[in-house]
Amino acid sequence: MPLTDRSVRSLKPTQKTYRRADGLGLYLEVSTTGGRHWRWKYRHKGLEKRLGLGSYPEVSIREARTRRDELREELRSGSDPAEKRRAAKQAASQAVEKASATFETLAREWHGTRSKTWATSHSSRVLSRLERFVFPYIGARPVADVETTEVLDCLRRIEARDTIETAHRVLASCRGVFQYAIGIGRAVRDPSPDPRHTLTKKKAARHFAAVTEPKAVGQLLRTLERHRGTLTVSCALRLAPLVFVRPGELRASEWVGMDLDAVEWRFTLSKTKGEHIVPLSRQAVAILRELQPVTGGRRYVFPSERTHKRPMSENALLYAMRDLGVPATEMTPHGFRAMARTMLDEQLGFRLDLIEHQLGHAVRDPLGRAYNRTTFLAERRDMMQRWADYLDTIKEAK
């Protein structure tokens, strides 16, 4: 017998849940706490299934019957109402998830994951670039909806500041975010533009072979210590990675510029002709004190074997490295600069401006003025000592 409002209101809870049929599979389920819930029972492909249609009195008898009839029509058309409802819920859930998976949200997740293996300073730089150059423009966009043109617009703004290297670094970070999003199922494609065809090329630099992998560097340092030639060349080989100046500046170094008590070396840069200061680590000072009794009374720290009036040959270190079995394709005297620049950044996490200062490159303040030789000297002293200590660590780790 079909249910009526009067008969439904008269239903009382018992110690067990029970049901009262209305017709065509529709019934009311009364719980032990008095709740009255509409259910519809049907069969699809031989399997009995049930669907909830809401609770009484929020869903009236008439509304429950209307919903039942609509579902019966779906069943007649061949679709499974339960599967259809499940698909609709899943689509709605995915829509909400997609809306919440913005580029900034995923970028911060990616950064949090990757930064666990990064130096603190490097981690800060990566996030700072994203916050300055990307988040204000596409940060609120669902990561799956970001288009290539949107990423490119961000990069173009950076290029307009004449910071080409930064544009390439930001692109690398964006690519990392998109790949992360794909990996966790929040996106299906990486819209990052191809830098070969869309970005200004980074300034080409002369390539000097250099090793930058810690284990390989440790092996190289142990090899250099096996040199059994003159003390002058041996000391120059061991000092080169500690000070990473240009080879010509090292071989032409003069004792007048060496202040071992103040632990610094001052000289004029060969390339820019500006004055430069190299803070000397304890290890560097020890090497120079070892050499001082031999060449300390002369002009050059590393004089030529033939005459003390000239510094050692420009090929002296190169030939010594070849005699030790270090191939030209692996390392050159100039390669110590690339080695230091890469590892101080990637392994020790020092700021790039400190590294560039120490390399003797022109570094300018926000107003375009070149910093002088004493800029960040205390920080550079700390960097040079930590660099020397780090080289000792990887040299001893066989």
KEBAKE-936200 format. One record per residue (C-alpha): x negated, y, z; residue number from 1. Coordinates in steps of 0.2 Angstrom, whole numbers, always signed. Layout:
% residues N
R  east north    up   i
R     X     Y     Z NUM
...
END
This chain:
% residues 398
R  east north    up   i
R    +0    +0    +0   1
R    -7   +17    -5   2
R   -14   +28    +9   3
R    -5   +44   +15   4
R   -11   +58   +26   5
R    +0   +52   +40   6
R    -7   +34   +39   7
R   -25   +40   +38   8
R   -23   +52   +53   9
R   -17   +37   +63  10
R   -32   +27   +60  11
R   -42   +25   +76  12
R   -60   +19   +79  13
R   -63    +2   +85  14
R   -79    -8   +91  15
R   -82   -12   +73  16
R   -81    -3   +56  17
R   -66    -7   +46  18
R   -58    -2   +29  19
R   -41    +2   +23  20
R   -38    +0    +4  21
R   -30   +14    -7  22
R   -30    +5   -24  23
R   -41    +2   -39  24
R   -56    -1   -29  25
R   -54   +15   -18  26
R   -54   +13    +1  27
R   -57   +22   +17  28
R   -70   +16   +29  29
R   -68   +20   +47  30
R   -84   +20   +58  31
R   -85   +16   +76  32
R   -87   +34   +80  33
R   -71   +39   +71  34
R   -79   +45   +55  35
R   -68   +42   +39  36
R   -78   +40   +23  37
R   -71   +37    +5  38
R   -79   +22    -4  39
R   -76   +15   -22  40
R   -80    -3   -26  41
R   -83    -8   -44  42
R   -92   -21   -54  43
R  -105   -18   -68  44
R  -113   -31   -78  45
R  -106   -44   -66  46
R  -113   -35   -51  47
R  -103   -28   -37  48
R  -107   -10   -32  49
R  -101    +4   -21  50
R  -101   +23   -22  51
R   -98   +35    -8  52
R   -85   +49   -13  53
R   -86   +60    +3  54
R   -78   +61   +20  55
R   -59   +64   +25  56
R   -52   +77   +27  57
R   -66   +87   +18  58
R   -61   +76    +3  59
R   -42   +74    +2  60
R   -33   +58    -4  61
R   -29   +66   -20  62
R   -47   +72   -23  63
R   -54   +55   -19  64
R   -42   +47   -32  65
R   -47   +60   -45  66
R   -65   +56   -42  67
R   -61   +37   -43  68
R   -52   +39   -60  69
R   -66   +49   -67  70
R   -79   +36   -62  71
R   -68   +22   -70  72
R   -68   +32   -86  73
R   -87   +32   -85  74
R   -87   +13   -82  75
R   -76   +10   -97  76
R   -88   +19  -108  77
R  -101    +7  -103  78
R  -112   +18   -91  79
R  -115   +13   -73  80
R  -109   +27   -62  81
R  -121   +23   -48  82
R  -136   +24   -60  83
R  -129   +40   -68  84
R  -128   +48   -51  85
R  -146   +41   -46  86
R  -153   +49   -62  87
R  -144   +65   -59  88
R  -151   +66   -41  89
R  -169   +62   -48  90
R  -167   +76   -61  91
R  -162   +88   -48  92
R  -176   +83   -36  93
R  -189   +84   -50  94
R  -182  +102   -55  95
R  -184  +107   -37  96
R  -202   +99   -36  97
R  -206  +108   -53  98
R  -201  +124   -46  99
R  -211  +123   -31 100
R  -227  +116   -40 101
R  -233  +134   -45 102
R  -250  +136   -52 103
R  -256  +145   -36 104
R  -249  +131   -25 105
R  -258  +117   -35 106
R  -274  +128   -37 107
R  -275  +129   -18 108
R  -272  +111   -16 109
R  -286  +107   -29 110
R  -297  +120   -21 111
R  -294  +112    -4 112
R  -298   +95   -11 113
R  -314  +100   -20 114
R  -321  +112    -7 115
R  -324   +97    +5 116
R  -340   +93    -6 117
R  -345  +112    -9 118
R  -356  +124    +0 119
R  -345  +137    +9 120
R  -351  +151    -1 121
R  -348  +142   -17 122
R  -330  +138   -11 123
R  -327  +156    -7 124
R  -332  +162   -24 125
R  -321  +150   -33 126
R  -306  +154   -23 127
R  -310  +173   -24 128
R  -310  +172   -43 129
R  -294  +164   -44 130
R  -286  +176   -32 131
R  -293  +191   -41 132
R  -291  +186   -59 133
R  -277  +172   -61 134
R  -265  +172   -46 135
R  -258  +189   -49 136
R  -253  +184   -67 137
R  -248  +166   -68 138
R  -249  +161   -49 139
R  -230  +160   -47 140
R  -227  +151   -64 141
R  -223  +132   -62 142
R  -239  +124   -67 143
R  -231  +113   -80 144
R  -224  +128   -89 145
R  -240  +138   -91 146
R  -244  +141  -109 147
R  -262  +143  -117 148
R  -258  +161  -121 149
R  -255  +165  -103 150
R  -272  +158   -97 151
R  -281  +166  -112 152
R  -273  +183  -107 153
R  -281  +181   -89 154
R  -298  +177   -97 155
R  -297  +192  -109 156
R  -294  +204   -94 157
R  -311  +197   -87 158
R  -320  +199  -104 159
R  -314  +217  -105 160
R  -324  +220   -89 161
R  -340  +213   -98 162
R  -341  +199   -87 163
R  -342  +185   -99 164
R  -350  +172   -87 165
R  -336  +175   -75 166
R  -323  +172   -88 167
R  -331  +155   -92 168
R  -332  +150   -74 169
R  -313  +155   -71 170
R  -309  +144   -86 171
R  -318  +130   -79 172
R  -308  +132   -62 173
R  -291  +133   -72 174
R  -296  +117   -81 175
R  -299  +109   -64 176
R  -282  +114   -58 177
R  -273  +108   -73 178
R  -282   +91   -73 179
R  -278   +89   -54 180
R  -259   +93   -58 181
R  -259   +80   -71 182
R  -267   +67   -60 183
R  -254   +69   -46 184
R  -240   +69   -59 185
R  -235   +88   -58 186
R  -240   +91   -76 187
R  -242   +82   -92 188
R  -254   +93  -102 189
R  -269  +105   -99 190
R  -265  +121  -108 191
R  -283  +128  -105 192
R  -290  +136  -121 193
R  -305  +129  -130 194
R  -319  +141  -125 195
R  -328  +138  -141 196
R  -315  +146  -151 197
R  -307  +159  -139 198
R  -320  +166  -128 199
R  -335  +176  -131 200
R  -350  +165  -131 201
R  -362  +166  -116 202
R  -378  +175  -119 203
R  -390  +162  -126 204
R  -405  +160  -115 205
R  -422  +152  -119 206
R  -421  +134  -113 207
R  -435  +128  -102 208
R  -435  +110   -97 209
R  -431  +108   -79 210
R  -425   +95   -67 211
R  -411   +99   -55 212
R  -405   +83   -48 213
R  -411   +81   -30 214
R  -418   +64   -31 215
R  -427   +68   -47 216
R  -434   +84   -39 217
R  -440   +75   -24 218
R  -450   +63   -36 219
R  -457   +78   -46 220
R  -463   +86   -30 221
R  -472   +70   -24 222
R  -480   +68   -41 223
R  -486   +86   -40 224
R  -495   +82   -24 225
R  -505   +68   -32 226
R  -515   +81   -42 227
R  -533   +78   -40 228
R  -540   +92   -50 229
R  -547  +108   -44 230
R  -540  +115   -27 231
R  -535  +131   -37 232
R  -524  +122   -49 233
R  -517  +110   -35 234
R  -512  +124   -24 235
R  -504  +133   -39 236
R  -494  +117   -43 237
R  -487  +116   -25 238
R  -484  +134   -23 239
R  -474  +136   -40 240
R  -458  +128   -34 241
R  -458  +137   -18 242
R  -459  +155   -25 243
R  -451  +151   -43 244
R  -459  +167   -51 245
R  -463  +167   -69 246
R  -478  +157   -73 247
R  -488  +172   -79 248
R  -484  +181   -63 249
R  -490  +166   -53 250
R  -507  +164   -62 251
R  -510  +182   -62 252
R  -506  +185   -43 253
R  -519  +195   -33 254
R  -524  +194   -15 255
R  -521  +212   -13 256
R  -503  +209   -15 257
R  -503  +194    -2 258
R  -499  +199   +16 259
R  -499  +182   +25 260
R  -496  +190   +42 261
R  -480  +199   +35 262
R  -476  +183   +26 263
R  -473  +192    +9 264
R  -480  +194    -8 265
R  -478  +211   -17 266
R  -482  +213   -36 267
R  -476  +221   -52 268
R  -464  +211   -62 269
R  -471  +207   -79 270
R  -454  +208   -88 271
R  -446  +224   -81 272
R  -462  +232   -73 273
R  -452  +235   -57 274
R  -459  +231   -40 275
R  -454  +215   -33 276
R  -456  +206   -16 277
R  -457  +187   -13 278
R  -454  +182    +5 279
R  -466  +168    +9 280
R  -460  +153   +18 281
R  -471  +144   +31 282
R  -475  +131   +18 283
R  -480  +144    +5 284
R  -491  +153   +18 285
R  -499  +136   +23 286
R  -504  +133    +5 287
R  -511  +151    +3 288
R  -521  +149   +19 289
R  -528  +133   +12 290
R  -534  +142    -3 291
R  -540  +158    +5 292
R  -557  +152   +10 293
R  -561  +147    -8 294
R  -554  +162   -18 295
R  -550  +175    -4 296
R  -565  +185    -8 297
R  -560  +188   -26 298
R  -547  +198   -35 299
R  -536  +183   -41 300
R  -528  +170   -30 301
R  -530  +158   -44 302
R  -545  +163   -54 303
R  -551  +155   -70 304
R  -564  +141   -68 305
R  -576  +150   -81 306
R  -575  +168   -74 307
R  -568  +175   -58 308
R  -564  +191   -68 309
R  -549  +183   -76 310
R  -534  +172   -69 311
R  -533  +154   -73 312
R  -527  +149   -91 313
R  -509  +151   -95 314
R  -509  +133  -100 315
R  -518  +127   -84 316
R  -502  +121   -75 317
R  -494  +114   -90 318
R  -509  +103   -94 319
R  -510   +98   -76 320
R  -492   +92   -76 321
R  -495   +83   -92 322
R  -510   +74   -84 323
R  -499   +69   -70 324
R  -487   +61   -83 325
R  -473   +74   -82 326
R  -466   +75   -99 327
R  -463   +92  -108 328
R  -445   +86  -110 329
R  -442   +84   -92 330
R  -451   +99   -84 331
R  -461  +115   -88 332
R  -470  +128   -76 333
R  -456  +140   -81 334
R  -443  +126   -76 335
R  -446  +129   -58 336
R  -435  +145   -60 337
R  -420  +136   -68 338
R  -422  +122   -54 339
R  -422  +135   -40 340
R  -407  +145   -48 341
R  -396  +129   -50 342
R  -400  +121   -34 343
R  -399  +136   -23 344
R  -382  +139   -30 345
R  -375  +121   -31 346
R  -384  +112   -17 347
R  -387  +126    -4 348
R  -373  +137    -9 349
R  -382  +154    -9 350
R  -374  +169   -17 351
R  -379  +172   -35 352
R  -384  +190   -32 353
R  -397  +185   -19 354
R  -404  +172   -31 355
R  -404  +184   -45 356
R  -413  +197   -34 357
R  -426  +184   -30 358
R  -428  +179   -48 359
R  -433  +197   -52 360
R  -418  +199   -63 361
R  -409  +216   -64 362
R  -394  +216   -51 363
R  -383  +232   -50 364
R  -371  +239   -38 365
R  -353  +243   -41 366
R  -358  +260   -48 367
R  -370  +252   -61 368
R  -386  +257   -51 369
R  -400  +245   -50 370
R  -404  +239   -32 371
R  -421  +242   -26 372
R  -434  +229   -21 373
R  -430  +229    -3 374
R  -411  +225    -5 375
R  -405  +210    +5 376
R  -423  +206   +10 377
R  -418  +198   +27 378
R  -406  +187   +18 379
R  -419  +183    +5 380
R  -431  +178   +18 381
R  -419  +166   +26 382
R  -415  +159    +8 383
R  -433  +156    +4 384
R  -437  +147   +20 385
R  -421  +136   +19 386
R  -426  +133    +1 387
R  -444  +127    +6 388
R  -436  +116   +20 389
R  -424  +108    +8 390
R  -438  +104    -4 391
R  -447   +96   +10 392
R  -432   +86   +14 393
R  -429   +79    -3 394
R  -448   +76    -6 395
R  -448   +65    +9 396
R  -432   +56    +5 397
R  -439   +42    -6 398
END
